[in-house]
């Protein structure tokens, strides 16, 4: 979307407005900027009234003005709101019961999305703008996001996604007087043109294959007919849950998760050399060479010292093998530039800043806003996607062609 240009204001008008005054004073509370907001708002309100009366039946006329104080990002201003005799005028710029200037709510939501609590936002507004608002007001503004979340979560999806990353991360939520760990389930889809879309966000007590099956059915009900390649963590039963709904889907264990799980068995001082030894497995040219590298690792000193690593790779091997069918460019999308890992890092930063959440709804609000901000910042897919498309077209044939046509 093209960025809208700011209107050009002639220097002569600016000179007339400043009229020799200190330019710094223009930005202070009740300075020139606030005066301009007031004047422009009242002019727009009067224009709205003229338009309203032009469409009304004869007999309705102006009936003076009412006074309303609204909060802006720089302070409070008092507006003269035009009235009509039949009391049918409901302005769009400042709605009848609205007490905050357009854009003020957006600033509150933006601060909340950056991980600030309601009380931190109150202190921020007081310190920077000398505005006194209550934590309840912040909660009211951000609670409006919950309706948006519900609409977003139920929206229709594309019929085919060439690639979907499924993952879950843990957060702390207060529940029945106790702070409990809960799992946030996330599905990140990649369209045929390489653009990314967050398909959904689900909060549940624990991550499990049964819950993921529910997620798959929800995606099906929202219009998804096929997923060509699903990248998952090593959760037991997860591949079966996917194939129960999308039987043709190729399931790939996330190499990043597998490596991280492997290093969980390793003492801190050994992690670097063990990680280096594992490179021979996931950098192998094909599945045969990879299995030979895994056998060599198991027989080597690190494999002997940490036998659980080889066992974990063996258990996941049937979902690791698809990785080796792809060239380096596609592997980088699945591993080096793994989109879900970058997204999770953003979510973890926001969660760490908050500590724990008072309710499930508070968690959903913040996570949705963080995801929404991330999605707006995304551009087209990585440069490797050009090569990936050619590979996907060969491997998946008409199924990928259908994704291109969607």
Phi, psi and omega in degrees: 000130181291141179284133181286132180285141175289141180296143180277129178251120182301146180302324182299320179291320178297317179298321180294321180294316182288319174048047175079001181284164177292119182303329181297326182293340181297331185264357180282164177303135182064020176272200185298320183298316178295322178296321178294318177302315180298312183295316181293319180297315182292325177294318179295321179295321178292323176295322176298319179296316178302316180295320180296314182292329180295332181263358182273161175290158181300143178113337178271126181224175176296153181219051177076206186224149169252164181250137177218132176262125180241150179267132175243180180287352179245355181152204179246142176229149179259128182248146172268112184261118181296146179237156175240160187295328182269001177055039179257357183279122176233096186298151179271325182296308176236099184298165190306318184253012182279133181241006181234139184291146179308133181100337182292317178299322180298323179293320178297314180298320179298318178294321179296320180294339178272009173096004180283139177281170180302316181291327176293322178294319177303312180295323180296314180295323179293316185289316186273324189240359182057036179255131178258113174231159183266155174302329179296323178296316179300316179297320180297316180296313183286333178296334178299339179293332184299323176296320178296321178298315181298318179294315181298319184291338182257002185294152176293150180243169178294154180290330183224135172237120179298327185216132175225129173264128175246132182204168177217145174228159186263140173226165179253129182227136176285127185217118181054043176084354180242149175271117184245153171278132176230161183254128173262116181265133184229138173239123181243113182262149174242122181282174183295334178273002179094351179286152185252151179213132175279116186280332181180168182217122184228137181247126182214159182302314182222155172277129180204157181298326180296319179291320179298327176298321177297321178296316180300317179296323178295317178299319177299315181293337179268008171114354180284122181258334185204140171237121185285312182225124178249128178255123188229168172277187186272023183298131180295132179086351182297312178304321179294323179296321179292312185289340176295332181254322179238082190297337183268358184293134171275124183255128182238124174291134180294120181296325180298314178298319182296318178294316180297319178296322179298317183286346174297336181274352193255139175294154187303318184291340181263355189298318184296308179294326178294317178300320179295320180294328181285343180301326181299335181283304187277353175259006180298153185288330179208179185294324180295313178295325180293318180293324176296321178293323178294318178298318179295322178296316181298325181278343183280179184297320181288321178294326178287322181289320182240076186292337180296335180295308180300322180295320180293322177293320180297318181298325183264004193302321182297334177264357175270325186307318181306330180306324186280352177281348184259150175286175184304322183297318180288322178301324180295326177294322182279341185233290188297314180253039182304114187294323183292329179292318178297319180294316180298324178298319178296316180295320181296322178299316180294320181292318179299321180295331183271331182084276174219164184252144181288332182213166173299320182297320179296321178296314181298320179302308184294313183297320178297315181296321177295315179297319181297317177295320180296317183295323179294333182277347182287141174256206176291171183296169180296159184299335179294344184294333177300312177293321181299320180300317180297320179292317180297322180296323179286314185290318188255352173056234186296333179296321178286324177301322177295322178294322179294326183278344184291000000 
